[in-house]
Amino acid sequence: MSVFRKYGTCFFEEYARIELSALLGREFDDLVVRDRPDLQSRDGSRLGIEVTRAMEESKHVAQQLLKEVAGIVPAGDRADLESISESGYAYGLREGQYVGARELSYWQLAQPLRSILKSKVSKLGHGLYGHFGKKGLFVFSKDNMNEGQMARTCRYMMQLQAEQEIRYNRLYLADINELFVCNLDDGLSFDARLVIIPVSREQRRDFYLRAVDAQISQG
């Protein structure tokens, strides 16, 4: 279907847009899906957010993705499985147990978190994501994170761009159950940088359905 971009990236960009607006409020209400970066304020200058994904490399993970798509993993809720089958997407449903057929390549091409952060910081520094008043990086993680891991990730991100003129202002990292937000601006104590927002099953289902509907309506 022409409404779906290669590797199903548009679904994830829509999901990120919806999640940011729902959980963080008005600043994100006017975001639209574009390119370089993936999410932009309608004026094309106030806010730009690049959306990507990360997954630790392992043979086990690759095999599990294939098993999930093949339906070898035991079935769960029938309505959820029907939605996954019809749309080709599963992110947001069933506690992250499944991967839809359309998003399989999206996850298989994912890099480990540190590698993707290094790449995206470098690209921003070289001007590949335009010129915006505020700049963010939104990363979907196939691996669950905890507060300690996210704190280390924030420190690593700050180190990466410490000597860089063009920097991200925020890092958003979404695993299936939380949205982690790291403020990367100067002049803050580290304890004030990290916010963790729980995401309920009902919210995830809502984000999922709205992201699928947004793509269909664009067709």
SULVEN-V5993 format. One record per pair of residues at least 6 apart in sequence whose ideal C-beta (glycine too) atoms are under 8 Angstrom apart, sorted by the first residue. I is the first residue (numbers start at 1). J is the second residue. D is the distance in Angstrom with one decimal. If there is no record, write none. Layout:
I;J;D, I;J;D
This chain:
1;219;6.9, 2;219;6.6, 3;10;7.9, 3;215;5.2, 3;216;6.4, 3;218;5.6, 3;219;3.4, 4;10;6.4, 4;11;7.4, 4;88;7.5, 4;102;6.2, 4;215;6.2, 7;102;8.0, 7;103;7.5, 7;105;4.6, 7;106;4.4, 7;109;6.8, 8;88;6.7, 8;89;6.4, 8;100;7.7, 8;102;4.1, 8;103;4.6, 8;105;7.6, 8;106;5.2, 9;38;7.7, 9;51;7.7, 9;106;6.4, 10;33;6.5, 10;215;5.6, 11;89;5.1, 11;91;7.5, 11;102;7.3, 11;103;6.8, 11;211;5.4, 11;212;6.9, 11;215;6.1, 12;51;6.1, 12;53;6.9, 12;91;7.0, 12;103;7.6, 12;106;6.9, 12;140;5.9, 12;211;7.8, 13;33;4.8, 13;38;4.7, 13;39;6.3, 13;51;5.0, 14;33;6.2, 14;210;7.4, 14;211;4.1, 14;214;4.5, 14;215;6.4, 15;91;6.6, 15;92;6.7, 15;140;7.9, 15;207;5.5, 15;208;7.1, 15;211;4.2, 16;38;7.7, 16;39;6.5, 16;49;7.3, 16;51;4.9, 16;138;4.7, 16;140;7.4, 16;172;7.6, 16;174;7.2, 17;28;7.2, 17;31;4.9, 17;32;7.8, 17;33;6.5, 17;39;5.5, 18;207;4.9, 18;210;5.1, 18;211;6.0, 18;214;7.7, 19;174;6.5, 19;179;6.3, 19;199;7.4, 19;207;5.4, 20;28;4.1, 20;31;6.9, 20;39;7.8, 20;49;7.5, 20;138;7.3, 20;172;6.9, 21;28;4.4, 21;29;5.2, 21;31;6.9, 22;203;6.9, 22;206;7.7, 22;207;6.9, 23;179;5.7, 23;197;5.2, 23;199;7.2, 23;203;8.0, 24;181;7.3, 24;197;7.8, 27;47;7.1, 28;47;7.7, 30;41;5.4, 30;42;4.7, 31;39;4.7, 31;40;6.8, 31;41;6.3, 31;42;7.9, 31;47;7.1, 31;49;7.2, 32;39;7.3, 32;40;6.1, 32;41;7.8, 32;42;5.8, 33;39;6.4, 34;40;4.8, 36;50;7.8, 36;128;6.3, 36;129;5.5, 36;130;6.3, 37;48;4.3, 37;49;5.6, 37;50;4.0, 37;51;7.6, 37;129;4.5, 37;130;6.7, 37;132;7.7, 37;135;7.6, 38;49;6.8, 38;50;5.7, 38;51;4.2, 39;47;7.9, 39;48;7.1, 39;49;4.2, 39;50;7.8, 39;51;6.3, 39;138;7.3, 40;47;7.0, 40;48;5.1, 40;49;7.6, 40;130;7.9, 40;132;7.4, 41;47;4.3, 41;48;7.5, 41;132;7.8, 45;131;7.4, 45;132;6.0, 45;133;6.3, 46;132;6.8, 46;133;5.2, 46;134;6.9, 47;132;5.9, 47;133;6.8, 47;134;4.8, 47;135;7.8, 47;136;7.2, 48;129;6.1, 48;130;5.8, 48;132;3.7, 48;134;7.5, 48;135;5.6, 48;136;7.3, 49;135;7.5, 49;136;3.9, 49;137;7.1, 49;138;5.4, 49;172;7.5, 50;120;6.1, 50;124;7.6, 50;129;5.6, 50;136;7.4, 50;137;5.4, 50;138;7.0, 51;138;4.7, 51;139;8.0, 51;140;7.6, 52;116;5.7, 52;120;6.3, 52;137;7.3, 52;138;7.4, 52;139;5.6, 52;140;7.4, 53;106;6.4, 53;107;6.6, 53;110;4.6, 53;116;7.6, 53;139;6.6, 53;140;4.4, 53;141;7.4, 53;142;7.1, 54;110;5.7, 54;111;6.3, 54;112;6.4, 54;113;4.0, 54;115;8.0, 54;116;4.9, 54;117;7.9, 54;139;5.3, 54;140;7.3, 54;141;5.3, 54;142;7.3, 54;143;7.6, 55;61;6.4, 55;107;5.9, 55;110;3.9, 55;111;7.7, 55;112;7.3, 55;141;7.2, 55;142;4.0, 55;143;6.3, 56;112;5.3, 56;113;7.3, 56;143;5.6, 57;111;7.8, 57;112;5.8, 61;142;7.3, 62;108;6.7, 65;99;5.1, 65;104;6.1, 65;107;6.0, 65;108;6.5, 66;104;7.8, 67;73;5.8, 68;90;7.8, 68;97;7.0, 68;98;5.0, 68;99;4.8, 69;99;5.8, 69;100;7.4, 69;101;5.5, 69;104;5.5, 73;97;6.4, 73;98;6.7, 75;81;5.8, 76;94;5.1, 76;97;6.9, 76;98;7.9, 77;94;6.9, 80;93;4.7, 80;94;5.4, 81;98;7.8, 83;93;6.8, 83;208;7.7, 83;209;7.7, 83;212;7.7, 84;90;4.5, 84;93;6.5, 84;98;5.8, 84;100;5.1, 87;100;6.6, 87;102;7.4, 87;212;4.8, 88;100;4.6, 88;101;4.9, 88;102;3.0, 88;103;6.9, 89;100;4.2, 89;102;5.8, 89;103;5.3, 89;208;7.2, 89;211;7.5, 89;212;6.3, 90;98;4.1, 90;99;5.6, 90;100;4.2, 90;103;6.9, 91;99;7.9, 91;100;7.6, 91;103;6.5, 91;140;7.2, 91;176;7.8, 91;208;6.9, 92;176;7.6, 92;204;4.1, 92;205;6.5, 92;207;5.4, 92;208;3.5, 92;211;7.6, 93;204;7.0, 93;205;6.5, 93;208;5.7, 95;176;6.2, 95;177;7.8, 95;201;7.6, 96;142;7.5, 96;144;8.0, 96;175;7.7, 96;176;3.7, 99;107;6.0, 107;142;5.9, 110;116;7.5, 110;142;6.6, 111;119;7.2, 113;139;7.0, 113;141;6.7, 113;143;7.8, 113;153;6.6, 114;156;6.4, 116;139;6.7, 117;137;7.5, 117;139;7.6, 117;153;7.4, 117;156;6.7, 117;157;5.7, 117;160;6.3, 117;171;7.9, 118;160;6.0, 120;137;5.5, 120;168;8.0, 121;157;7.2, 121;160;4.5, 121;161;5.0, 121;164;6.8, 121;168;7.0, 123;129;6.5, 124;135;6.6, 124;137;7.9, 124;161;7.8, 124;164;7.7, 124;166;5.6, 124;167;7.4, 124;168;6.3, 125;161;7.3, 125;164;4.6, 125;165;7.1, 125;166;5.3, 127;166;6.9, 129;135;6.9, 134;169;4.9, 134;170;7.4, 135;166;7.5, 135;167;7.2, 135;168;5.0, 135;169;5.5, 135;170;7.8, 136;168;6.2, 136;169;6.4, 136;170;4.3, 136;171;7.3, 136;172;6.1, 137;168;5.1, 137;170;7.5, 137;171;5.4, 137;172;7.0, 138;172;4.3, 138;173;7.8, 138;174;7.0, 139;171;7.3, 139;172;7.0, 139;173;4.9, 139;174;7.2, 140;174;5.3, 141;173;5.9, 141;174;6.7, 141;175;4.6, 142;175;8.0, 143;175;6.9, 144;175;4.9, 144;176;6.9, 144;177;7.0, 145;153;7.6, 145;173;6.4, 145;175;5.1, 145;178;7.1, 145;180;6.3, 147;194;7.3, 147;196;6.3, 150;173;6.4, 150;180;4.5, 150;182;7.0, 150;194;6.2, 150;196;7.3, 151;190;7.7, 151;194;6.1, 153;171;7.4, 153;173;6.8, 153;182;7.3, 154;171;6.6, 154;182;4.1, 154;184;7.4, 154;190;7.7, 154;193;5.9, 154;194;6.0, 155;190;7.6, 157;168;7.2, 157;171;5.3, 157;182;6.8, 157;184;6.3, 158;184;6.0, 161;167;4.5, 161;168;6.6, 161;184;7.4, 167;184;6.6, 168;184;5.6, 169;183;7.5, 169;184;5.8, 169;185;5.6, 170;181;6.4, 170;182;6.7, 170;183;6.2, 170;184;6.2, 171;180;7.9, 171;181;7.5, 171;182;4.2, 171;184;6.1, 172;179;6.5, 172;180;7.2, 172;181;5.7, 172;182;7.8, 173;179;7.5, 173;180;4.4, 173;182;7.5, 174;180;7.5, 174;199;7.7, 176;199;7.8, 176;204;7.1, 177;198;6.7, 177;199;5.9, 178;196;5.6, 178;197;6.4, 178;198;5.8, 178;199;6.1, 179;196;7.7, 179;197;4.5, 179;199;5.9, 180;194;6.8, 180;195;7.5, 180;196;5.6, 180;197;7.8, 181;194;7.3, 181;195;4.5, 181;196;7.8, 181;197;6.9, 182;193;5.6, 182;194;5.5, 183;192;7.2, 183;193;4.7, 183;194;7.8, 183;195;7.9, 184;193;7.5
